[in-house]
């Protein structure tokens, strides 16, 4: 099958191109980028596994089976307005544009099962880590949930910003968009339909002095005991391909993989849930390929059985 990629110069797009280049069922038909047009994709993303003949292009076409939209937030809606995309083409959007749009399937495989759609909105990275931490116990939350999550610099994208420079980010931690992060909208949209009694999500996002990964801690008051909690999490994620219950989790266990590790612990009448993901893989490109595999009937793990960096 043939895949097209719109907006191929970013970090998540680079991961997506690398994964699709290794996918045994996929041929990349084109990768567009206005800023890098004419340049070699392999030289730009420095991955020797990308086909040597693949160059960034300006133009796209619809002689494909799946289209990935990797442009900045707001670009996908514009693309739909400017193009008539044939109905048979599966579109997987990695931006925020359609995550609460009912005409798109919200692409969190752990809640969709085998449900498919030819219009898929890939979840955000923070949203993925937070939802996977809380979904198994939503019906037992009654009140406020407090969330702290720290992300690597790649989460801010490839464009240079004041808070993205190495000299500023290295050996430094800062918060941003406290209680106002854009991913709260999609999280609340998911939770609203799942019998959640959450009165407020108090989310504090942090910038970390590392390049990739999200380490998330969520906690709330509970009357559940550890045995009950453990059984709920194991039951909810039984048979899922990439979300696993673990203990002693840390970022290095998931960076450069499509896994989410979740550790639920009852401490002093509070349920404290740690969840960790790679923001560029399970939080973006890896989950997009996971959604593609499910949509086209490929094994869910195809090309995603990745080894963590480790050391």
SELUMBA-408271 format. One record per residue: residue in one letter; x, y, z of N, C-alpha, C in turn. Coordinates in steps of 0.2 Angstrom, whole numbers, plus 2048, in hexadecimal, padded with zeros to 3 digits. Example, Ala and Ser with C-alpha at 12.3 -4.5 7.8 and 13.67 -1.06 7.14 Angstrom:
<pts>
PT  r  n_east  n_north  n_up  ca_east  ca_north  ca_up  c_east  c_north  c_up
PT  a     842      7E4   827      83E       7EA    827     842      7F0   827
PT  s     840      7F5   823      844       7FB    824     840      800   827
</pts>
This chain:
<pts>
PT  r  n_east  n_north  n_up  ca_east  ca_north  ca_up  c_east  c_north  c_up
PT  x     804      7FA   800      800       800    800     804      806   800
PT  x     802      80C   7FE      805       812    7FD     803      817   802
PT  x     808      81B   805      807       820    80A     80A      826   808
PT  x     806      82C   809      808       833    808     809      836   80F
PT  x     80E      83B   80F      80F       83E    815     80F      846   814
PT  x     80B      84A   817      80B       851    816     80E      854   81C
PT  x     813      858   81B      817       85C    820     81C      857   823
PT  x     821      855   81F      826       850    821     82C      852   825
PT  x     82D      858   827      833       85B    829     834      85B   831
PT  x     82E      85A   834      82E       85A    83C     831      854   83F
PT  x     832      854   845      834       84E    849     830      848   849
PT  x     829      849   84A      825       843    84A     824      841   842
PT  x     824      845   83D      824       843    837     82A      83F   835
PT  x     830      841   838      836       83D    837     836      836   839
PT  x     833      835   83F      832       82F    842     82D      82B   83E
PT  x     828      82E   83C      823       82A    837     826      828   831
PT  x     82A      82C   82E      82D       82A    828     832      824   829
PT  x     836      824   82E      83A       81F    830     836      818   831
PT  x     830      819   835      82C       813    836     829      810   82F
PT  x     827      814   82B      823       812    825     829      80F   820
PT  x     82F      812   820      834       810    81C     836      808   81D
PT  x     834      806   824      836       7FF    826     830      7FB   826
PT  x     82A      7FE   824      824       7FA    824     823      7F5   81E
PT  x     823      7EF   81F      823       7EA    819     81D      7EB   815
PT  x     817      7EE   817      811       7EF    813     810      7F6   810
PT  x     815      7FB   811      814       802    80F     81A      804   80A
PT  x     818      808   805      81C       80C    801     81B      813   802
PT  x     820      817   803      81E       81E    804     81E      821   7FD
PT  x     819      824   7FB      818       827    7F5     81A      82E   7F4
PT  x     81A      832   7FA      81D       839    7F9     81D      83B   801
PT  x     821      840   802      822       844    808     822      84B   806
PT  x     81E      84F   808      81E       856    806     821      85A   80C
PT  x     824      860   80A      827       865    80F     829      86B   80B
PT  x     825      871   80C      827       877    809     82E      879   80A
PT  x     830      878   811      837       87B    813     83C      877   810
PT  x     83B      870   80F      841       86C    80D     840      869   806
PT  x     83C      86C   802      83A       869    7FB     840      868   7F7
PT  x     841      862   7F4      847       860    7F0     84C      85D   7F4
PT  x     84C      85D   7FA      852       85A    7FE     850      853   7FF
PT  x     855      84F   800      855       848    802     852      847   809
PT  x     84C      843   809      849       842    810     84E      83E   814
PT  x     852      839   812      857       835    816     85C      83A   818
PT  x     85F      83E   815      864       843    817     861      848   81C
PT  x     85B      84A   81C      859       84F    820     857      84B   827
PT  x     854      846   827      852       842    82D     858      83D   82F
PT  x     85D      83D   82C      863       839    82D     862      832   82F
PT  x     85D      82F   82B      85C       828    82D     85D      824   826
PT  x     862      81F   827      864       81C    821     85F      817   81E
PT  x     85A      815   823      855       811    821     850      814   81C
PT  x     850      81A   81B      84B       81E    817     84D      81D   810
PT  x     849      81B   80B      84B       81A    804     84F      820   801
PT  x     855      81F   7FE      859       824    7FC     856      829   7F6
PT  x     851      826   7F3      84E       82A    7ED     848      82E   7F0
PT  x     847      82E   7F6      841       832    7F9     843      839   7FA
PT  x     840      83E   7F7      842       845    7F8     83B      848   7FA
PT  x     83C      84E   7FE      837       852    800     834      855   7F9
PT  x     82D      856   7F9      82A       858    7F3     825      85E   7F5
PT  x     823      862   7F1      81E       867    7F2     817      864   7F1
PT  x     816      861   7EB      810       85E    7E9     80E      858   7EC
PT  x     808      856   7ED      805       850    7EF     800      84D   7EA
PT  x     7FE      847   7EB      7F9       844    7E7     7F5      83F   7EB
PT  x     7F0      83C   7E8      7EB       838    7EC     7EB      831   7E9
PT  x     7F1      82F   7E6      7F1       828    7E4     7F5      824   7E9
PT  x     7F2      824   7EF      7F4       821    7F5     7EF      81E   7F9
PT  x     7F0      81A   7FE      7EB       817    802     7EB      81A   809
PT  x     7F0      81D   80B      7F0       820    812     7F4      827   811
PT  x     7F1      82C   815      7F4       833    815     7F5      835   81C
PT  x     7FB      837   81E      7FD       839    824     7FE      841   824
PT  x     7FA      844   828      7FB       84B    829     7FF      84D   82F
PT  x     805      850   82D      80A       851    833     80C      859   833
PT  x     807      85D   830      809       864    830     807      867   837
PT  x     808      86D   838      807       871    83F     800      871   840
PT  x     7FE      872   846      7F7       872    848     7F3      878   845
PT  x     7EE      876   842      7EA       87B    83E     7EB      879   836
PT  x     7F0      876   834      7F2       875    82D     7ED      870   82B
PT  x     7EB      86A   82E      7E7       865    82C     7E0      867   82A
PT  x     7DD      86C   82E      7D7       86E    82C     7D7      872   825
PT  x     7DD      876   824      7DE       87A    81E     7DF      875   818
PT  x     7E2      86F   819      7E3       86B    814     7DD      867   812
PT  x     7D8      866   816      7D2       863    815     7CE      868   811
PT  x     7CE      86F   813      7CA       874    80F     7CD      875   808
PT  x     7D4      874   807      7D7       875    800     7D7      86F   7FC
PT  x     7D5      869   7FF      7D6       863    7FB     7D0      85E   7FC
PT  x     7CE      85B   7F6      7C9       856    7F7     7CC      84F   7F7
PT  x     7CC      84D   7FD      7D0       846    7FE     7CB      841   7FD
PT  x     7CD      83C   7F8      7C8       836    7F6     7C6      833   7FD
PT  x     7C0      830   7FD      7BD       82D    803     7C1      827   805
PT  x     7C4      823   800      7C7       81D    801     7CE      81E   804
PT  x     7D1      824   804      7D7       825    807     7D6      826   80F
PT  x     7DA      822   813      7DA       823    81A     7DF      829   81C
PT  x     7DC      82D   820      7E0       833    822     7E1      832   829
PT  x     7E8      833   82B      7EA       833    832     7ED      839   834
PT  x     7EA      83D   838      7EC       844    839     7EF      844   840
PT  x     7F6      847   840      7FA       847    846     7F9      84E   84A
PT  x     7F5      852   847      7F4       859    84B     7EE      859   850
PT  x     7ED      85E   853      7E7       85F    857     7E0      860   854
PT  x     7E1      861   84D      7DB       864    84A     7D4      860   84A
PT  x     7D5      85A   84A      7CF       856    84A     7CE      851   850
PT  x     7D1      852   855      7D1       84D    85B     7CA      84D   85F
PT  x     7C6      852   85E      7C0       852    861     7BA      853   85C
PT  x     7BC      852   855      7B7       852    850     7B4      84B   84F
PT  x     7AE      84A   84F      7AA       844    84F     7AB      840   848
PT  x     7AD      844   843      7AE       841    83D     7B4      83D   83C
PT  x     7B9      83E   841      7BF       83A    842     7BF      835   848
PT  x     7C2      830   847      7C3       82B    84C     7C9      82D   851
PT  x     7C8      82E   857      7CD       830    85B     7D2      82A   85C
PT  x     7D8      82A   85A      7DC       824    859     7E0      822   85F
PT  x     7DC      821   864      7E0       81E    86A     7DE      816   86A
PT  x     7E2      812   867      7E0       80B    866     7DE      807   86D
PT  x     7E0      809   872      7DE       806    879     7D7      806   87A
PT  x     7D4      80B   877      7CC       80C    879     7C8      80A   872
PT  x     7CC      80A   86D      7C8       809    866     7C7      801   865
PT  x     7CB      7FD   868      7CB       7F6    866     7CD      7F5   85F
PT  x     7C8      7F2   85B      7C9       7F1    854     7C5      7F6   850
PT  x     7C3      7FB   853      7BF       800    84F     7C4      804   84A
PT  x     7C1      804   844      7C6       808    83F     7C2      80E   83C
PT  x     7C5      812   838      7C3       817    835     7C8      81A   82F
PT  x     7C5      81D   82A      7CA       81F    825     7CB      827   827
PT  x     7C9      829   82C      7CB       830    82F     7CD      82F   836
PT  x     7D3      830   838      7D6       82E    83E     7DA      834   841
PT  x     7D8      837   847      7DB       83C    84A     7E0      839   850
PT  x     7E7      83A   84E      7EB       837    853     7EC      83B   859
PT  x     7EB      838   85F      7EB       83B    866     7F2      83F   867
PT  x     7F2      844   86B      7F8       848    86D     7FC      844   872
PT  x     802      846   872      807       842    877     805      842   87E
PT  x     804      848   881      802       849    888     7FB      845   889
PT  x     7F7      846   884      7F0       843    885     7F1      83B   885
PT  x     7F5      839   881      7F6       831    881     7F8      82F   888
PT  x     7FE      832   88A      800       830    891     7FB      831   896
PT  x     7F7      836   896      7F3       837    89C     7ED      833   89B
PT  x     7EA      832   895      7E4       82E    895     7E6      826   896
PT  x     7EB      824   894      7ED       81D    895     7EE      81C   89D
PT  x     7F0      821   8A0      7F1       821    8A8     7EB      820   8AB
PT  x     7E5      823   8A9      7DF       824    8AD     7D9      820   8AA
PT  x     7D9      81E   8A4      7D4       81A    8A1     7D1      814   8A5
PT  x     7D5      810   8A8      7D3       80A    8AB     7CF      80C   8B2
PT  x     7D0      812   8B5      7CC       813    8BB     7C8      819   8BB
PT  x     7C6      81B   8B5      7C2       821    8B4     7BB      821   8B8
PT  x     7B8      81B   8B9      7B2       81B    8BC     7B3      81B   8C4
PT  x     7B9      81B   8C6      7BA       81B    8CD     7BE      822   8CF
PT  x     7BE      827   8CA      7C0       82D    8CC     7BA      832   8CE
PT  x     7BB      835   8D3      7B5       83A    8D5     7B9      840   8D8
PT  x     7BA      845   8D4      7BD       84B    8D6     7C3      84D   8D2
PT  x     7C8      850   8D5      7CD       853    8D1     7D2      84E   8CF
PT  x     7D6      84F   8C9      7DB       84B    8C8     7E1      850   8C7
PT  x     7E7      84E   8CA      7ED       852    8C9     7F2      84F   8C5
PT  x     7F5      852   8C0      7F9       84F    8BB     7FF      853   8BA
PT  x     805      850   8BB      80B       854    8B9     80F      84F   8B3
PT  x     811      852   8AE      814       84F    8A9     81A      853   8A6
PT  x     81F      850   8A5      825       853    8A2     827      850   89B
PT  x     829      854   897      82A       852    890     830      854   88D
PT  x     833      850   888      839       852    885     839      858   880
PT  x     83E      85B   87E      83E       861    87A     83B      85F   873
PT  x     83B      859   870      838       858    86A     831      859   86A
PT  x     82E      859   870      827       85A    870     825      861   86E
PT  x     82A      866   86E      828       86D    86C     829      86D   864
PT  x     82B      868   861      82C       869    859     833      86B   857
PT  x     834      86B   851      83B       86C    84E     83C      873   84E
PT  x     838      878   84D      839       87F    84C     83C      882   852
PT  x     841      886   851      845       889    857     840      88E   85B
PT  x     840      88D   861      83C       892    866     841      894   86C
PT  x     83F      899   86F      843       89B    875     844      896   87A
PT  x     83F      891   87B      83F       88C    880     841      885   87D
PT  x     843      886   877      845       87F    874     84D      87F   873
PT  x     851      884   873      858       884    872     85B      87F   878
PT  x     860      87C   876      864       877    87A     867      87B   880
PT  x     869      881   87F      86C       885    885     867      887   88A
PT  x     861      887   888      85C       889    88D     859      883   890
PT  x     858      87E   88C      854       878    88E     859      873   892
PT  x     85F      873   891      864       86F    894     864      871   89C
PT  x     864      86C   8A0      864       86D    8A7     85F      871   8AA
PT  x     859      871   8A7      854       876    8A9     84D      872   8A8
PT  x     849      875   8AC      842       872    8AD     83D      878   8AD
PT  x     838      878   8AA      833       87E    8AA     82C      87B   8A9
PT  x     827      87F   8AB      820       87D    8AA     81D      882   8A4
PT  x     818      880   8A1      814       884    89C     80D      882   89B
PT  x     809      886   899      802       885    898     7FF      881   89E
PT  x     800      883   8A4      7FE       880    8AA     7F6      881   8AA
PT  x     7F3      87B   8AB      7EB       87A    8AB     7E8      87C   8A4
PT  x     7EC      87E   89F      7E9       880    899     7EC      87D   893
PT  x     7EF      877   894      7F2       874    88E     7ED      871   889
PT  x     7EE      872   882      7E9       870    87D     7E7      869   87D
PT  x     7EB      865   880      7E9       85E    880     7E4      85C   885
PT  x     7E2      861   88A      7DD       860    88E     7D6      85F   88B
PT  x     7D5      862   885      7CF       862    882     7CD      85B   87F
PT  x     7D2      858   87C      7D1       851    87A     7D0      84C   87F
PT  x     7D4      84D   885      7D4       848    88A     7CD      849   88D
PT  x     7CA      84F   88F      7C4       850    891     7BE      84D   88D
PT  x     7BF      84E   886      7BB       84B    881     7BA      843   882
PT  x     7C0      840   883      7C0       839    884     7BD      837   88A
PT  x     7BE      83A   88F      7BC       838    896     7B4      839   897
PT  x     7B2      83F   893      7AB       840    894     7A6      83B   892
PT  x     7A8      836   88E      7A4       831    88C     7A5      82A   88F
PT  x     7A9      82A   895      7AB       824    898     7AA      824   89F
PT  x     7A4      827   8A1      7A1       827    8A8     7A7      82A   8AD
PT  x     7AA      82F   8AB      7AF       832    8B0     7AC      837   8B4
PT  x     7AE      837   8BA      7AB       83C    8BF     7B1      841   8C1
PT  x     7B5      842   8BC      7BA       847    8BE     7B8      84E   8BE
PT  x     7B9      852   8C3      7B6       859    8C3     7BB      85E   8C0
PT  x     7C2      85C   8C0      7C7       860    8BD     7CD      85C   8BC
PT  x     7D0      85E   8B6      7D7       85B    8B5     7DC      860   8B6
PT  x     7E0      860   8BB      7E5       865    8BC     7EC      863   8B9
PT  x     7ED      865   8B3      7F3       863    8B0     7F9      868   8AF
PT  x     7FF      866   8B2      804       86A    8B2     80A      867   8AD
PT  x     80A      869   8A7      80F       867    8A2     816      86A   8A4
PT  x     81B      866   8A3      822       868    8A4     827      867   89E
PT  x     82B      86C   89D      831       86B    898     837      867   89B
PT  x     839      862   899      83F       85E    89C     845      85F   898
PT  x     84B      85E   89B      851       85F    898     854      859   894
PT  x     84F      856   891      851       850    88D     84D      851   886
PT  x     84F      84C   881      84C       84D    87A     845      84A   879
PT  x     844      844   87C      83E       841    87A     83B      83D   880
PT  x     835      83C   880      832       838    886     82D      83C   88A
PT  x     828      839   88D      823       83C    892     823      838   898
PT  x     824      83B   89E      823       838    8A4     81E      83B   8A8
PT  x     818      838   8A9      812       83B    8AB     810      838   8B2
PT  x     80E      83C   8B7      80B       839    8BD     805      83C   8BE
PT  x     800      838   8BF      7F9       83A    8C0     7F6      837   8C7
PT  x     7F3      83B   8CB      7F1       839    8D2     7EA      83C   8D4
PT  x     7E6      838   8D8      7E0       83A    8DA     7DE      836   8E0
PT  x     7D9      839   8E5      7D7       835    8EA     7D3      82F   8E8
PT  x     7D4      829   8EC      7D1       823    8EB     7D0      81F   8F1
PT  x     7CA      81B   8F0      7C9       816    8F6     7CB      80F   8F3
PT  x     7CD      80E   8ED      7D0       808    8EB     7D6      805   8EE
PT  x     7D7      7FF   8EF      7DD       7FC    8F1     7E2      7FA   8EB
PT  x     7E8      7F8   8ED      7ED       7F7    8E8     7EA      7F1   8E3
PT  x     7E8      7EC   8E7      7E6       7E6    8E3     7E0      7E7   8DE
PT  x     7DB      7EB   8E0      7D6       7ED    8DC     7D8      7F1   8D6
PT  x     7DD      7F6   8D7      7E0       7FA    8D2     7E4      7F6   8CD
PT  x     7E8      7F2   8CF      7EC       7EE    8CB     7E8      7E9   8C6
PT  x     7E2      7E6   8C9      7DE       7E2    8C5     7DA      7E6   8C0
PT  x     7D8      7ED   8C1      7D5       7F1    8BC     7DA      7F2   8B7
PT  x     7E0      7F4   8B8      7E4       7F6    8B3     7E6      7F0   8AE
PT  x     7E7      7EA   8B2      7E9       7E4    8AE     7E3      7E2   8A9
PT  x     7DD      7E3   8AC      7D7       7E1    8A8     7D6      7E6   8A2
PT  x     7D7      7EC   8A3      7D5       7F1    89E     7DA      7F0   898
PT  x     7E1      7EF   89A      7E6       7EF    895     7E8      7E8   893
PT  x     7E4      7E3   895      7E5       7DC    893     7E5      7DB   88B
PT  x     7EA      7D9   888      7EA       7D8    881     7EC      7DE   87D
PT  x     7ED      7E3   880      7EF       7E9    87C     7F6      7E8   87A
PT  x     7F8      7EB   874      7FE       7EA    871     804      7EE   874
PT  x     802      7F4   876      808       7F8    878     807      7FC   87F
PT  x     802      7FB   883      801       7FE    889     801      7F8   88E
PT  x     806      7F9   893      808       7F4    897     808      7F6   89E
PT  x     806      7F2   8A3      807       7F4    8AA     80E      7F2   8AD
PT  x     811      7F6   8B0      818       7F5    8B2     819      7F8   8B9
PT  x     81F      7F6   8BC      821       7FA    8C2     828      7FC   8C1
PT  x     82A      802   8C5      830       805    8C4     831      808   8BD
PT  x     82C      80B   8BB      82D       80E    8B4     831      814   8B3
PT  x     835      815   8AE      839       81B    8AC     839      81C   8A5
PT  x     83B      822   8A3      83B       823    89B     83F      81F   897
PT  x     845      81D   899      849       819    895     846      812   893
PT  x     841      810   896      83D       80A    895     839      80A   88E
PT  x     837      811   88D      832       812    887     835      816   882
PT  x     83A      81A   883      83D       81E    87E     83F      81A   878
PT  x     83D      81C   872      83E       819    86B     83A      812   86B
PT  x     835      812   86E      830       80D    86D     829      80F   86D
PT  x     824      80B   86B      81D       80D    86B     819      80B   871
PT  x     81D      809   877      819       807    87D     817      80D   881
PT  x     812      80C   885      810       810    88B     811      80B   891
PT  x     815      80D   896      815       809    89C     811      80D   8A1
PT  x     80D      809   8A5      809       80C    8AA     80A      809   8B1
PT  x     80B      80D   8B6      80C       80A    8BD     807      80D   8C1
PT  x     802      80A   8C3      7FD       80C    8C8     7FE      80A   8CF
PT  x     7FF      80F   8D4      801       80D    8DB     7FC      811   8E0
PT  x     7F9      80E   8E5      7F5       811    8EA     7FA      813   8EF
PT  x     7FA      81A   8F1      7FE       81C    8F6     7FA      821   8FA
PT  x     7F9      820   901      7F6       824    905     7EF      826   903
PT  x     7EB      821   901      7E4       823    8FE     7E4      827   8F8
PT  x     7EA      827   8F4      7EA       82A    8EE     7EC      825   8E9
PT  x     7E9      825   8E3      7EC       821    8DD     7F0      825   8D9
PT  x     7F7      823   8D9      7FC       827    8D5     7FE      822   8CF
PT  x     7FD      825   8C9      7FE       821    8C3     803      824   8BF
PT  x     809      821   8BE      80E       823    8BA     80D      820   8B3
PT  x     80E      824   8AE      80E       822    8A7     814      825   8A3
PT  x     817      821   89F      81C       823    89B     81C      821   893
PT  x     81D      826   88F      81D       824    888     823      828   884
PT  x     824      826   87E      828       82A    87A     823      82F   876
PT  x     824      835   877      820       83A    874     820      83A   86C
PT  x     825      838   869      825       838    862     823      831   85F
PT  x     822      82C   863      820       825    861     819      824   863
PT  x     818      821   869      811       820    86C     80D      827   86C
PT  x     811      82C   86D      80E       833    86D     80D      836   866
PT  x     80F      833   861      80E       836    85A     80F      831   855
PT  x     815      830   852      815       82C    84C     814      825   84D
PT  x     816      822   852      815       81B    854     80E      819   854
PT  x     80A      81D   858      803       81C    858     800      81D   852
PT  x     802      822   84E      7FF       822    847     800      81C   843
PT  x     806      819   843      807       813    83F     803      80D   843
PT  x     802      80D   849      7FE       808    84D     7F7      809   84A
PT  x     7F4      80F   849      7ED       810    847     7ED      80E   83F
PT  x     7F2      80F   83B      7F2       80D    835     7F2      805   834
PT  x     7F6      802   838      7F6       7FB    838     7EF      7F8   83A
PT  x     7EC      7FB   83F      7E5       7F8    841     7E0      7FA   83B
PT  x     7E1      7FF   838      7DC       801    833     7DC      7FD   82D
PT  x     7E3      7FB   82B      7E4       7F6    825     7E4      7EF   826
PT  x     7E3      7ED   82D      7E3       7E6    82E     7EA      7E3   82F
PT  x     7EF      7E7   830      7F6       7E4    831     7F7      7E2   838
PT  x     7FB      7DE   83A      7FD       7DD    841     7FE      7E4   844
PT  x     7FB      7E5   84A      7FC       7EB    84E     803      7ED   84F
PT  x     807      7E8   850      80E       7EA    852     813      7EA   84C
PT  x     810      7EA   846      814       7EA    840     819      7F0   840
PT  x     81F      7EF   840      824       7F5    840     825      7F9   846
PT  x     821      7F7   84B      821       7FA    852     824      7F6   857
PT  x     827      7F1   856      82A       7ED    85B     831      7F0   85C
PT  x     832      7F5   85F      838       7F9    860     83B      7F8   866
PT  x     842      7F9   866      846       7F8    86C     847      7FF   86F
PT  x     847      7FF   876      848       806    879     850      807   879
PT  x     851      80E   87A      858       810    87A     85C      80C   87F
PT  x     859      80C   885      85C       808    88B     862      80C   88E
PT  x     868      80D   88B      86D       810    88F     870      816   88B
</pts>
